[in-house]
Amino acid sequence: MPARIPIDRQAIATFCRKWRVTELGLYGSVLREDFRPDSDVDVFVTFEGDDTPGLAIVDMSAGRCHGPR
């Protein structure tokens, strides 16, 4: 099922290489008809190996993540 938000595949690929992400996906309302502009976007991430970046990943692109309000 397609996401209801624009997806920049090149930016996602760069992000995944930088943070050693092996799997990244969306779930929840972003994949359903009830998704709205004020909905959150649920994301799951699997990292390579045992190391995870913790909250450092939250700062990766704060402006891009939140977008205009």
mmCIF file of the N, C-alpha and C atoms, coordinates in Angstrom:
data_MODEL
# 
_entry.id   MODEL 
# 
loop_
_atom_site.group_PDB 
_atom_site.id 
_atom_site.type_symbol 
_atom_site.label_atom_id 
_atom_site.label_alt_id 
_atom_site.label_comp_id 
_atom_site.label_asym_id 
_atom_site.label_entity_id 
_atom_site.label_seq_id 
_atom_site.pdbx_PDB_ins_code 
_atom_site.Cartn_x 
_atom_site.Cartn_y 
_atom_site.Cartn_z 
_atom_site.occupancy 
_atom_site.B_iso_or_equiv 
_atom_site.pdbx_formal_charge 
_atom_site.auth_seq_id 
_atom_site.auth_comp_id 
_atom_site.auth_asym_id 
_atom_site.auth_atom_id 
_atom_site.pdbx_PDB_model_num 
ATOM 1   N N  . MET A 1 1  ? 0.854  -1.173 0.000  1.00 0.00 ? 1  MET A N  1 
ATOM 2   C CA . MET A 1 1  ? 0.000  0.000  0.000  1.00 0.00 ? 1  MET A CA 1 
ATOM 3   C C  . MET A 1 1  ? 0.902  1.240  0.000  1.00 0.00 ? 1  MET A C  1 
ATOM 4   N N  . PRO A 1 2  ? 0.672  2.202  -0.862 1.00 0.00 ? 2  PRO A N  1 
ATOM 5   C CA . PRO A 1 2  ? 1.534  3.380  -0.940 1.00 0.00 ? 2  PRO A CA 1 
ATOM 6   C C  . PRO A 1 2  ? 1.325  4.337  0.234  1.00 0.00 ? 2  PRO A C  1 
ATOM 7   N N  . ALA A 1 3  ? 2.423  5.008  0.620  1.00 0.00 ? 3  ALA A N  1 
ATOM 8   C CA . ALA A 1 3  ? 2.346  6.028  1.669  1.00 0.00 ? 3  ALA A CA 1 
ATOM 9   C C  . ALA A 1 3  ? 1.620  7.248  1.121  1.00 0.00 ? 3  ALA A C  1 
ATOM 10  N N  . ARG A 1 4  ? 1.053  8.033  2.007  1.00 0.00 ? 4  ARG A N  1 
ATOM 11  C CA . ARG A 1 4  ? 0.299  9.216  1.611  1.00 0.00 ? 4  ARG A CA 1 
ATOM 12  C C  . ARG A 1 4  ? 1.123  10.493 1.795  1.00 0.00 ? 4  ARG A C  1 
ATOM 13  N N  . ILE A 1 5  ? 2.434  10.348 1.796  1.00 0.00 ? 5  ILE A N  1 
ATOM 14  C CA . ILE A 1 5  ? 3.344  11.480 1.892  1.00 0.00 ? 5  ILE A CA 1 
ATOM 15  C C  . ILE A 1 5  ? 4.379  11.334 0.779  1.00 0.00 ? 5  ILE A C  1 
ATOM 16  N N  . PRO A 1 6  ? 4.982  12.451 0.340  1.00 0.00 ? 6  PRO A N  1 
ATOM 17  C CA . PRO A 1 6  ? 6.022  12.328 -0.687 1.00 0.00 ? 6  PRO A CA 1 
ATOM 18  C C  . PRO A 1 6  ? 7.252  11.625 -0.106 1.00 0.00 ? 6  PRO A C  1 
ATOM 19  N N  . ILE A 1 7  ? 7.882  10.788 -0.906 1.00 0.00 ? 7  ILE A N  1 
ATOM 20  C CA . ILE A 1 7  ? 9.043  10.033 -0.447 1.00 0.00 ? 7  ILE A CA 1 
ATOM 21  C C  . ILE A 1 7  ? 10.217 10.331 -1.369 1.00 0.00 ? 7  ILE A C  1 
ATOM 22  N N  . ASP A 1 8  ? 11.296 10.874 -0.801 1.00 0.00 ? 8  ASP A N  1 
ATOM 23  C CA . ASP A 1 8  ? 12.528 11.153 -1.541 1.00 0.00 ? 8  ASP A CA 1 
ATOM 24  C C  . ASP A 1 8  ? 13.444 9.947  -1.356 1.00 0.00 ? 8  ASP A C  1 
ATOM 25  N N  . ARG A 1 9  ? 13.398 9.024  -2.287 1.00 0.00 ? 9  ARG A N  1 
ATOM 26  C CA . ARG A 1 9  ? 14.137 7.763  -2.148 1.00 0.00 ? 9  ARG A CA 1 
ATOM 27  C C  . ARG A 1 9  ? 15.646 7.979  -2.044 1.00 0.00 ? 9  ARG A C  1 
ATOM 28  N N  . GLN A 1 10 ? 16.180 8.964  -2.759 1.00 0.00 ? 10 GLN A N  1 
ATOM 29  C CA . GLN A 1 10 ? 17.620 9.241  -2.700 1.00 0.00 ? 10 GLN A CA 1 
ATOM 30  C C  . GLN A 1 10 ? 18.015 9.711  -1.302 1.00 0.00 ? 10 GLN A C  1 
ATOM 31  N N  . ALA A 1 11 ? 17.239 10.613 -0.711 1.00 0.00 ? 11 ALA A N  1 
ATOM 32  C CA . ALA A 1 11 ? 17.532 11.104 0.642  1.00 0.00 ? 11 ALA A CA 1 
ATOM 33  C C  . ALA A 1 11 ? 17.414 9.975  1.662  1.00 0.00 ? 11 ALA A C  1 
ATOM 34  N N  . ILE A 1 12 ? 16.429 9.102  1.480  1.00 0.00 ? 12 ILE A N  1 
ATOM 35  C CA . ILE A 1 12 ? 16.270 7.976  2.403  1.00 0.00 ? 12 ILE A CA 1 
ATOM 36  C C  . ILE A 1 12 ? 17.445 7.017  2.280  1.00 0.00 ? 12 ILE A C  1 
ATOM 37  N N  . ALA A 1 13 ? 17.898 6.747  1.062  1.00 0.00 ? 13 ALA A N  1 
ATOM 38  C CA . ALA A 1 13 ? 19.050 5.859  0.862  1.00 0.00 ? 13 ALA A CA 1 
ATOM 39  C C  . ALA A 1 13 ? 20.299 6.437  1.526  1.00 0.00 ? 13 ALA A C  1 
ATOM 40  N N  . THR A 1 14 ? 20.522 7.739  1.375  1.00 0.00 ? 14 THR A N  1 
ATOM 41  C CA . THR A 1 14 ? 21.667 8.403  2.007  1.00 0.00 ? 14 THR A CA 1 
ATOM 42  C C  . THR A 1 14 ? 21.566 8.305  3.523  1.00 0.00 ? 14 THR A C  1 
ATOM 43  N N  . PHE A 1 15 ? 20.392 8.575  4.064  1.00 0.00 ? 15 PHE A N  1 
ATOM 44  C CA . PHE A 1 15 ? 20.151 8.482  5.503  1.00 0.00 ? 15 PHE A CA 1 
ATOM 45  C C  . PHE A 1 15 ? 20.440 7.068  6.009  1.00 0.00 ? 15 PHE A C  1 
ATOM 46  N N  . CYS A 1 16 ? 19.947 6.072  5.298  1.00 0.00 ? 16 CYS A N  1 
ATOM 47  C CA . CYS A 1 16 ? 20.134 4.677  5.727  1.00 0.00 ? 16 CYS A CA 1 
ATOM 48  C C  . CYS A 1 16 ? 21.605 4.276  5.708  1.00 0.00 ? 16 CYS A C  1 
ATOM 49  N N  . ARG A 1 17 ? 22.343 4.713  4.707  1.00 0.00 ? 17 ARG A N  1 
ATOM 50  C CA . ARG A 1 17 ? 23.789 4.418  4.681  1.00 0.00 ? 17 ARG A CA 1 
ATOM 51  C C  . ARG A 1 17 ? 24.494 5.088  5.856  1.00 0.00 ? 17 ARG A C  1 
ATOM 52  N N  . LYS A 1 18 ? 24.176 6.340  6.098  1.00 0.00 ? 18 LYS A N  1 
ATOM 53  C CA . LYS A 1 18 ? 24.830 7.092  7.179  1.00 0.00 ? 18 LYS A CA 1 
ATOM 54  C C  . LYS A 1 18 ? 24.603 6.443  8.535  1.00 0.00 ? 18 LYS A C  1 
ATOM 55  N N  . TRP A 1 19 ? 23.385 6.020  8.810  1.00 0.00 ? 19 TRP A N  1 
ATOM 56  C CA . TRP A 1 19 ? 23.029 5.486  10.123 1.00 0.00 ? 19 TRP A CA 1 
ATOM 57  C C  . TRP A 1 19 ? 23.040 3.959  10.173 1.00 0.00 ? 19 TRP A C  1 
ATOM 58  N N  . ARG A 1 20 ? 23.518 3.304  9.100  1.00 0.00 ? 20 ARG A N  1 
ATOM 59  C CA . ARG A 1 20 ? 23.619 1.840  9.042  1.00 0.00 ? 20 ARG A CA 1 
ATOM 60  C C  . ARG A 1 20 ? 22.256 1.181  9.274  1.00 0.00 ? 20 ARG A C  1 
ATOM 61  N N  . VAL A 1 21 ? 21.270 1.699  8.576  1.00 0.00 ? 21 VAL A N  1 
ATOM 62  C CA . VAL A 1 21 ? 19.906 1.173  8.655  1.00 0.00 ? 21 VAL A CA 1 
ATOM 63  C C  . VAL A 1 21 ? 19.761 0.047  7.631  1.00 0.00 ? 21 VAL A C  1 
ATOM 64  N N  . THR A 1 22 ? 19.283 -1.101 8.089  1.00 0.00 ? 22 THR A N  1 
ATOM 65  C CA . THR A 1 22 ? 19.066 -2.224 7.180  1.00 0.00 ? 22 THR A CA 1 
ATOM 66  C C  . THR A 1 22 ? 17.605 -2.363 6.778  1.00 0.00 ? 22 THR A C  1 
ATOM 67  N N  . GLU A 1 23 ? 16.707 -1.818 7.574  1.00 0.00 ? 23 GLU A N  1 
ATOM 68  C CA . GLU A 1 23 ? 15.283 -1.877 7.261  1.00 0.00 ? 23 GLU A CA 1 
ATOM 69  C C  . GLU A 1 23 ? 14.611 -0.624 7.810  1.00 0.00 ? 23 GLU A C  1 
ATOM 70  N N  . LEU A 1 24 ? 13.792 -0.001 6.980  1.00 0.00 ? 24 LEU A N  1 
ATOM 71  C CA . LEU A 1 24 ? 13.064 1.199  7.374  1.00 0.00 ? 24 LEU A CA 1 
ATOM 72  C C  . LEU A 1 24 ? 11.680 1.114  6.742  1.00 0.00 ? 24 LEU A C  1 
ATOM 73  N N  . GLY A 1 25 ? 10.667 1.365  7.525  1.00 0.00 ? 25 GLY A N  1 
ATOM 74  C CA . GLY A 1 25 ? 9.314  1.268  6.986  1.00 0.00 ? 25 GLY A CA 1 
ATOM 75  C C  . GLY A 1 25 ? 8.344  2.185  7.699  1.00 0.00 ? 25 GLY A C  1 
ATOM 76  N N  . LEU A 1 26 ? 7.204  2.345  7.097  1.00 0.00 ? 26 LEU A N  1 
ATOM 77  C CA . LEU A 1 26 ? 6.124  3.149  7.649  1.00 0.00 ? 26 LEU A CA 1 
ATOM 78  C C  . LEU A 1 26 ? 4.968  2.240  8.022  1.00 0.00 ? 26 LEU A C  1 
ATOM 79  N N  . TYR A 1 27 ? 4.219  2.643  9.039  1.00 0.00 ? 27 TYR A N  1 
ATOM 80  C CA . TYR A 1 27 ? 3.005  1.914  9.403  1.00 0.00 ? 27 TYR A CA 1 
ATOM 81  C C  . TYR A 1 27 ? 2.010  2.899  9.993  1.00 0.00 ? 27 TYR A C  1 
ATOM 82  N N  . GLY A 1 28 ? 0.813  2.460  10.210 1.00 0.00 ? 28 GLY A N  1 
ATOM 83  C CA . GLY A 1 28 ? -0.203 3.323  10.815 1.00 0.00 ? 28 GLY A CA 1 
ATOM 84  C C  . GLY A 1 28 ? -0.987 4.109  9.788  1.00 0.00 ? 28 GLY A C  1 
ATOM 85  N N  . SER A 1 29 ? -1.494 5.259  10.229 1.00 0.00 ? 29 SER A N  1 
ATOM 86  C CA . SER A 1 29 ? -2.435 6.025  9.403  1.00 0.00 ? 29 SER A CA 1 
ATOM 87  C C  . SER A 1 29 ? -1.826 6.552  8.108  1.00 0.00 ? 29 SER A C  1 
ATOM 88  N N  . VAL A 1 30 ? -0.500 6.698  8.046  1.00 0.00 ? 30 VAL A N  1 
ATOM 89  C CA . VAL A 1 30 ? 0.124  7.181  6.813  1.00 0.00 ? 30 VAL A CA 1 
ATOM 90  C C  . VAL A 1 30 ? -0.172 6.237  5.641  1.00 0.00 ? 30 VAL A C  1 
ATOM 91  N N  . LEU A 1 31 ? -0.533 5.010  5.947  1.00 0.00 ? 31 LEU A N  1 
ATOM 92  C CA . LEU A 1 31 ? -0.858 4.028  4.912  1.00 0.00 ? 31 LEU A CA 1 
ATOM 93  C C  . LEU A 1 31 ? -2.359 3.829  4.720  1.00 0.00 ? 31 LEU A C  1 
ATOM 94  N N  . ARG A 1 32 ? -3.144 4.587  5.468  1.00 0.00 ? 32 ARG A N  1 
ATOM 95  C CA . ARG A 1 32 ? -4.600 4.400  5.402  1.00 0.00 ? 32 ARG A CA 1 
ATOM 96  C C  . ARG A 1 32 ? -5.291 5.668  4.897  1.00 0.00 ? 32 ARG A C  1 
ATOM 97  N N  . GLU A 1 33 ? -6.549 5.516  4.586  1.00 0.00 ? 33 GLU A N  1 
ATOM 98  C CA . GLU A 1 33 ? -7.362 6.635  4.097  1.00 0.00 ? 33 GLU A CA 1 
ATOM 99  C C  . GLU A 1 33 ? -7.571 7.722  5.148  1.00 0.00 ? 33 GLU A C  1 
ATOM 100 N N  . ASP A 1 34 ? -7.427 7.403  6.442  1.00 0.00 ? 34 ASP A N  1 
ATOM 101 C CA . ASP A 1 34 ? -7.697 8.394  7.490  1.00 0.00 ? 34 ASP A CA 1 
ATOM 102 C C  . ASP A 1 34 ? -6.486 9.270  7.819  1.00 0.00 ? 34 ASP A C  1 
ATOM 103 N N  . PHE A 1 35 ? -5.393 9.178  7.046  1.00 0.00 ? 35 PHE A N  1 
ATOM 104 C CA . PHE A 1 35 ? -4.223 10.033 7.258  1.00 0.00 ? 35 PHE A CA 1 
ATOM 105 C C  . PHE A 1 35 ? -4.590 11.475 6.942  1.00 0.00 ? 35 PHE A C  1 
ATOM 106 N N  . ARG A 1 36 ? -4.190 12.414 7.833  1.00 0.00 ? 36 ARG A N  1 
ATOM 107 C CA . ARG A 1 36 ? -4.485 13.841 7.667  1.00 0.00 ? 36 ARG A CA 1 
ATOM 108 C C  . ARG A 1 36 ? -3.198 14.647 7.843  1.00 0.00 ? 36 ARG A C  1 
ATOM 109 N N  . PRO A 1 37 ? -3.203 15.924 7.475  1.00 0.00 ? 37 PRO A N  1 
ATOM 110 C CA . PRO A 1 37 ? -2.006 16.753 7.633  1.00 0.00 ? 37 PRO A CA 1 
ATOM 111 C C  . PRO A 1 37 ? -1.506 16.832 9.078  1.00 0.00 ? 37 PRO A C  1 
ATOM 112 N N  . ASP A 1 38 ? -2.389 16.695 10.065 1.00 0.00 ? 38 ASP A N  1 
ATOM 113 C CA . ASP A 1 38 ? -1.951 16.774 11.462 1.00 0.00 ? 38 ASP A CA 1 
ATOM 114 C C  . ASP A 1 38 ? -1.663 15.392 12.065 1.00 0.00 ? 38 ASP A C  1 
ATOM 115 N N  . SER A 1 39 ? -1.692 14.352 11.248 1.00 0.00 ? 39 SER A N  1 
ATOM 116 C CA . SER A 1 39 ? -1.374 13.000 11.736 1.00 0.00 ? 39 SER A CA 1 
ATOM 117 C C  . SER A 1 39 ? 0.128  12.860 11.957 1.00 0.00 ? 39 SER A C  1 
ATOM 118 N N  . ASP A 1 40 ? 0.492  11.996 12.901 1.00 0.00 ? 40 ASP A N  1 
ATOM 119 C CA . ASP A 1 40 ? 1.904  11.671 13.048 1.00 0.00 ? 40 ASP A CA 1 
ATOM 120 C C  . ASP A 1 40 ? 2.262  10.621 11.997 1.00 0.00 ? 40 ASP A C  1 
ATOM 121 N N  . VAL A 1 41 ? 3.557  10.388 11.829 1.00 0.00 ? 41 VAL A N  1 
ATOM 122 C CA . VAL A 1 41 ? 4.031  9.364  10.900 1.00 0.00 ? 41 VAL A CA 1 
ATOM 123 C C  . VAL A 1 41 ? 4.783  8.331  11.724 1.00 0.00 ? 41 VAL A C  1 
ATOM 124 N N  . ASP A 1 42 ? 4.282  7.110  11.709 1.00 0.00 ? 42 ASP A N  1 
ATOM 125 C CA . ASP A 1 42 ? 4.904  6.020  12.465 1.00 0.00 ? 42 ASP A CA 1 
ATOM 126 C C  . ASP A 1 42 ? 5.960  5.350  11.596 1.00 0.00 ? 42 ASP A C  1 
ATOM 127 N N  . VAL A 1 43 ? 7.173  5.210  12.160 1.00 0.00 ? 43 VAL A N  1 
ATOM 128 C CA . VAL A 1 43 ? 8.311  4.666  11.429 1.00 0.00 ? 43 VAL A CA 1 
ATOM 129 C C  . VAL A 1 43 ? 8.944  3.552  12.249 1.00 0.00 ? 43 VAL A C  1 
ATOM 130 N N  . PHE A 1 44 ? 9.338  2.457  11.588 1.00 0.00 ? 44 PHE A N  1 
ATOM 131 C CA . PHE A 1 44 ? 10.149 1.452  12.271 1.00 0.00 ? 44 PHE A CA 1 
ATOM 132 C C  . PHE A 1 44 ? 11.497 1.377  11.576 1.00 0.00 ? 44 PHE A C  1 
ATOM 133 N N  . VAL A 1 45 ? 12.542 1.117  12.371 1.00 0.00 ? 45 VAL A N  1 
ATOM 134 C CA . VAL A 1 45 ? 13.910 1.097  11.865 1.00 0.00 ? 45 VAL A CA 1 
ATOM 135 C C  . VAL A 1 45 ? 14.645 -0.092 12.466 1.00 0.00 ? 45 VAL A C  1 
ATOM 136 N N  . THR A 1 46 ? 15.399 -0.804 11.628 1.00 0.00 ? 46 THR A N  1 
ATOM 137 C CA . THR A 1 46 ? 16.298 -1.857 12.088 1.00 0.00 ? 46 THR A CA 1 
ATOM 138 C C  . THR A 1 46 ? 17.706 -1.431 11.708 1.00 0.00 ? 46 THR A C  1 
ATOM 139 N N  . PHE A 1 47 ? 18.616 -1.466 12.681 1.00 0.00 ? 47 PHE A N  1 
ATOM 140 C CA . PHE A 1 47 ? 19.995 -1.058 12.448 1.00 0.00 ? 47 PHE A CA 1 
ATOM 141 C C  . PHE A 1 47 ? 20.895 -2.268 12.263 1.00 0.00 ? 47 PHE A C  1 
ATOM 142 N N  . GLU A 1 48 ? 21.969 -2.067 11.516 1.00 0.00 ? 48 GLU A N  1 
ATOM 143 C CA . GLU A 1 48 ? 22.980 -3.092 11.302 1.00 0.00 ? 48 GLU A CA 1 
ATOM 144 C C  . GLU A 1 48 ? 23.716 -3.353 12.614 1.00 0.00 ? 48 GLU A C  1 
ATOM 145 N N  . GLY A 1 49 ? 23.957 -4.599 12.935 1.00 0.00 ? 49 GLY A N  1 
ATOM 146 C CA . GLY A 1 49 ? 24.715 -4.937 14.135 1.00 0.00 ? 49 GLY A CA 1 
ATOM 147 C C  . GLY A 1 49 ? 23.960 -4.618 15.408 1.00 0.00 ? 49 GLY A C  1 
ATOM 148 N N  . ASP A 1 50 ? 24.717 -4.538 16.509 1.00 0.00 ? 50 ASP A N  1 
ATOM 149 C CA . ASP A 1 50 ? 24.117 -4.308 17.821 1.00 0.00 ? 50 ASP A CA 1 
ATOM 150 C C  . ASP A 1 50 ? 24.085 -2.843 18.229 1.00 0.00 ? 50 ASP A C  1 
ATOM 151 N N  . ASP A 1 51 ? 24.847 -1.997 17.549 1.00 0.00 ? 51 ASP A N  1 
ATOM 152 C CA . ASP A 1 51 ? 24.892 -0.582 17.922 1.00 0.00 ? 51 ASP A CA 1 
ATOM 153 C C  . ASP A 1 51 ? 23.687 0.158  17.363 1.00 0.00 ? 51 ASP A C  1 
ATOM 154 N N  . THR A 1 52 ? 23.085 0.986  18.197 1.00 0.00 ? 52 THR A N  1 
ATOM 155 C CA . THR A 1 52 ? 22.020 1.872  17.738 1.00 0.00 ? 52 THR A CA 1 
ATOM 156 C C  . THR A 1 52 ? 22.408 3.294  18.112 1.00 0.00 ? 52 THR A C  1 
ATOM 157 N N  . PRO A 1 53 ? 22.044 4.263  17.299 1.00 0.00 ? 53 PRO A N  1 
ATOM 158 C CA . PRO A 1 53 ? 22.458 5.633  17.555 1.00 0.00 ? 53 PRO A CA 1 
ATOM 159 C C  . PRO A 1 53 ? 21.716 6.316  18.699 1.00 0.00 ? 53 PRO A C  1 
ATOM 160 N N  . GLY A 1 54 ? 20.713 5.687  19.259 1.00 0.00 ? 54 GLY A N  1 
ATOM 161 C CA . GLY A 1 54 ? 19.955 6.310  20.343 1.00 0.00 ? 54 GLY A CA 1 
ATOM 162 C C  . GLY A 1 54 ? 19.267 7.570  19.861 1.00 0.00 ? 54 GLY A C  1 
ATOM 163 N N  . LEU A 1 55 ? 19.211 8.553  20.725 1.00 0.00 ? 55 LEU A N  1 
ATOM 164 C CA . LEU A 1 55 ? 18.509 9.794  20.373 1.00 0.00 ? 55 LEU A CA 1 
ATOM 165 C C  . LEU A 1 55 ? 19.274 10.656 19.385 1.00 0.00 ? 55 LEU A C  1 
ATOM 166 N N  . ALA A 1 56 ? 20.535 10.329 19.107 1.00 0.00 ? 56 ALA A N  1 
ATOM 167 C CA . ALA A 1 56 ? 21.299 11.100 18.124 1.00 0.00 ? 56 ALA A CA 1 
ATOM 168 C C  . ALA A 1 56 ? 20.593 11.116 16.775 1.00 0.00 ? 56 ALA A C  1 
ATOM 169 N N  . ILE A 1 57 ? 19.903 10.054 16.453 1.00 0.00 ? 57 ILE A N  1 
ATOM 170 C CA . ILE A 1 57 ? 19.221 9.974  15.162 1.00 0.00 ? 57 ILE A CA 1 
ATOM 171 C C  . ILE A 1 57 ? 18.065 10.968 15.068 1.00 0.00 ? 57 ILE A C  1 
ATOM 172 N N  . VAL A 1 58 ? 17.526 11.369 16.188 1.00 0.00 ? 58 VAL A N  1 
ATOM 173 C CA . VAL A 1 58 ? 16.406 12.314 16.189 1.00 0.00 ? 58 VAL A CA 1 
ATOM 174 C C  . VAL A 1 58 ? 16.840 13.654 15.617 1.00 0.00 ? 58 VAL A C  1 
ATOM 175 N N  . ASP A 1 59 ? 18.090 14.044 15.841 1.00 0.00 ? 59 ASP A N  1 
ATOM 176 C CA . ASP A 1 59 ? 18.593 15.326 15.362 1.00 0.00 ? 59 ASP A CA 1 
ATOM 177 C C  . ASP A 1 59 ? 19.043 15.294 13.905 1.00 0.00 ? 59 ASP A C  1 
ATOM 178 N N  . MET A 1 60 ? 18.955 14.134 13.244 1.00 0.00 ? 60 MET A N  1 
ATOM 179 C CA . MET A 1 60 ? 19.543 13.985 11.925 1.00 0.00 ? 60 MET A CA 1 
ATOM 180 C C  . MET A 1 60 ? 19.112 15.057 10.944 1.00 0.00 ? 60 MET A C  1 
ATOM 181 N N  . SER A 1 61 ? 17.878 15.428 10.937 1.00 0.00 ? 61 SER A N  1 
ATOM 182 C CA . SER A 1 61 ? 17.352 16.435 10.013 1.00 0.00 ? 61 SER A CA 1 
ATOM 183 C C  . SER A 1 61 ? 16.073 17.012 10.595 1.00 0.00 ? 61 SER A C  1 
ATOM 184 N N  . ALA A 1 62 ? 16.149 17.572 11.759 1.00 0.00 ? 62 ALA A N  1 
ATOM 185 C CA . ALA A 1 62 ? 14.941 18.009 12.465 1.00 0.00 ? 62 ALA A CA 1 
ATOM 186 C C  . ALA A 1 62 ? 14.026 18.849 11.583 1.00 0.00 ? 62 ALA A C  1 
ATOM 187 N N  . GLY A 1 63 ? 14.571 19.757 10.812 1.00 0.00 ? 63 GLY A N  1 
ATOM 188 C CA . GLY A 1 63 ? 13.739 20.585 9.940  1.00 0.00 ? 63 GLY A CA 1 
ATOM 189 C C  . GLY A 1 63 ? 12.997 19.769 8.904  1.00 0.00 ? 63 GLY A C  1 
ATOM 190 N N  . ARG A 1 64 ? 13.659 18.795 8.327  1.00 0.00 ? 64 ARG A N  1 
ATOM 191 C CA . ARG A 1 64 ? 13.024 17.941 7.327  1.00 0.00 ? 64 ARG A CA 1 
ATOM 192 C C  . ARG A 1 64 ? 11.958 17.062 7.949  1.00 0.00 ? 64 ARG A C  1 
ATOM 193 N N  . CYS A 1 65 ? 12.235 16.591 9.148  1.00 0.00 ? 65 CYS A N  1 
ATOM 194 C CA . CYS A 1 65 ? 11.299 15.669 9.787  1.00 0.00 ? 65 CYS A CA 1 
ATOM 195 C C  . CYS A 1 65 ? 9.987  16.352 10.128 1.00 0.00 ? 65 CYS A C  1 
ATOM 196 N N  . HIS A 1 66 ? 10.076 17.560 10.618 1.00 0.00 ? 66 HIS A N  1 
ATOM 197 C CA . HIS A 1 66 ? 8.872  18.233 11.075 1.00 0.00 ? 66 HIS A CA 1 
ATOM 198 C C  . HIS A 1 66 ? 8.193  19.018 9.963  1.00 0.00 ? 66 HIS A C  1 
ATOM 199 N N  . GLY A 1 67 ? 8.977  19.509 9.022  1.00 0.00 ? 67 GLY A N  1 
ATOM 200 C CA . GLY A 1 67 ? 8.399  20.251 7.906  1.00 0.00 ? 67 GLY A CA 1 
ATOM 201 C C  . GLY A 1 67 ? 7.671  21.495 8.369  1.00 0.00 ? 67 GLY A C  1 
ATOM 202 N N  . PRO A 1 68 ? 7.052  22.195 7.454  1.00 0.00 ? 68 PRO A N  1 
ATOM 203 C CA . PRO A 1 68 ? 6.320  23.405 7.837  1.00 0.00 ? 68 PRO A CA 1 
ATOM 204 C C  . PRO A 1 68 ? 5.057  23.058 8.605  1.00 0.00 ? 68 PRO A C  1 
ATOM 205 N N  . ARG A 1 69 ? 4.713  23.870 9.546  1.00 0.00 ? 69 ARG A N  1 
ATOM 206 C CA . ARG A 1 69 ? 3.495  23.653 10.349 1.00 0.00 ? 69 ARG A CA 1 
ATOM 207 C C  . ARG A 1 69 ? 2.398  24.563 9.867  1.00 0.00 ? 69 ARG A C  1 
# 
